[in-house]
Amino acid sequence: MSGIQQVDSQTLRDSGAAFMNGAGNVADVIGAVTASVGALIWTGGIAEQFNSDFAGQYKPMLEQLKIDMEATSKALDDKAAEYDLVFHGAV
């Protein structure tokens, strides 16, 4: 295959919106698990291990995923604006 393929600015914006929506879903998961863990009356080693794992590993990973998805969304939106400026002379 040869040639150049271009993506249009609306596709970039749509992809950015999908990433932002995904970031919102991740935030919802963080909130739901945090609320559920806080509401449970759960004791013992398994409870302590889960709470420790969630607070120390999983929640920070999910928070970073959310940040990365928001950054990707912004980057796609910025590229769409750049594309519009370069190819259409307007934003």
FENMO-V562981 format. One line per field, one symbol per residue. psi: psi as a letter, one per 20 degrees, with the letter a starting at -180 (. if undefined). Layout:
# FENMO-V562981
psi=???
This chain:
# FENMO-V562981
psi=prrppqqqhhgggggghgghghhhhghgggggggggghiqnprrhggggggggghhggghgghhggghhghggggggghgggggggiijq.
